[in-house]
Amino acid sequence: MATENRLFEDLARVASGALGTIAGMRDEVETRVREQIERVLDRMNLVRREEFDAVQAMAAKARAAQEDLEIRVAALETRLAAVEHPVSSVRTPARRDPRPRRSTPR
């Protein structure tokens, strides 16, 4: 019986070592595949997600600033038009038509 237990203990040790080795190989394969994928993506000149998000945020900020400036320019144009063409409170007399009036229609 002692030899059977010893045999099972040896088998368990070998299996445990094999599982550890397989796990290490899996980690190594994952690392190599990840490196290969990164190399391929670098050659394709793709943008990373973080860079894309940063540029998108900058574009949104620039768009908001542009809209604010458009509102300010419109307000300034309105003020300028009011200064250039003031509306007077005094009414000007109506102009008379220089053509003579006909008393009878023809």
C-alpha positions in Angstrom: 0.0 0.0 0.0 2.8 2.4 0.8 4.2 1.9 -2.7 0.8 2.7 -4.3 0.6 5.9 -2.2 4.1 6.8 -3.3 3.2 6.2 -6.9 0.1 8.4 -6.6 2.2 11.1 -4.9 4.8 11.0 -7.7 2.0 11.2 -10.4 0.4 14.1 -8.6 3.8 15.9 -8.5 4.4 15.3 -12.2 0.9 16.5 -13.1 1.3 19.6 -10.9 4.6 20.4 -12.6 3.1 19.9 -16.0 0.2 22.2 -15.2 2.6 24.9 -14.0 4.6 24.5 -17.2 1.5 24.7 -19.3 0.4 27.8 -17.5 3.8 29.4 -18.1 3.7 28.5 -21.8 0.2 30.0 -22.1 1.4 33.3 -20.6 4.4 33.3 -22.9 2.2 32.6 -26.0 -0.2 35.4 -25.0 2.7 37.9 -24.6 4.1 37.0 -28.0 0.8 37.2 -29.7 0.1 40.6 -28.1 3.5 41.9 -29.3 2.8 40.7 -32.8 -0.6 42.4 -32.9 0.9 45.6 -31.6 3.6 45.5 -34.3 0.9 45.0 -37.0 -1.2 47.8 -35.7 1.8 50.2 -35.5 2.6 49.5 -39.1 -1.0 50.3 -40.0 -0.7 53.8 -38.5 -3.9 53.4 -36.4 -4.7 55.8 -33.7 -4.9 54.5 -30.1 -8.2 55.0 -28.3 -6.7 57.4 -25.7 -5.3 59.7 -28.5 -8.7 59.6 -30.3 -10.6 60.5 -27.2 -8.2 63.4 -26.5 -8.5 64.8 -30.0 -12.3 64.4 -29.9 -12.4 66.3 -26.6 -10.3 69.1 -28.1 -12.6 69.3 -31.2 -15.7 69.5 -29.0 -14.0 72.3 -26.9 -13.0 74.2 -30.1 -16.6 73.8 -31.5 -18.1 75.2 -28.3 -15.6 78.2 -28.4 -16.5 78.8 -32.1 -20.2 78.9 -31.3 -19.6 81.3 -28.5 -17.6 83.5 -30.8 -20.3 83.4 -33.5 -22.8 84.7 -30.9 -20.4 87.5 -29.8 -19.8 88.5 -33.4 -23.5 88.6 -34.1 -24.1 90.8 -31.1 -21.2 93.1 -32.1 -22.6 93.4 -35.6 -26.0 94.3 -34.2 -24.5 97.0 -32.0 -22.4 98.3 -35.0 -25.4 98.5 -37.2 -27.3 100.4 -34.5 -24.4 102.9 -34.3 -24.1 103.3 -38.1 -27.8 103.7 -38.7 -29.4 105.1 -35.6 -33.2 105.1 -35.5 -34.3 108.7 -35.0 -37.3 109.5 -32.8 -38.2 112.5 -34.9 -40.4 111.7 -37.9 -39.3 113.1 -41.2 -42.0 114.7 -43.3 -43.4 112.6 -46.1 -42.0 113.4 -49.5 -44.3 114.6 -52.2 -44.4 112.9 -55.5 -42.9 115.4 -58.0 -45.1 114.2 -60.8 -48.3 116.2 -61.4 -51.5 114.6 -60.5 -54.2 114.0 -63.0 -57.6 115.0 -62.1 -59.4 112.7 -64.5 -58.4 109.2 -65.4 -57.9 108.6 -69.1 
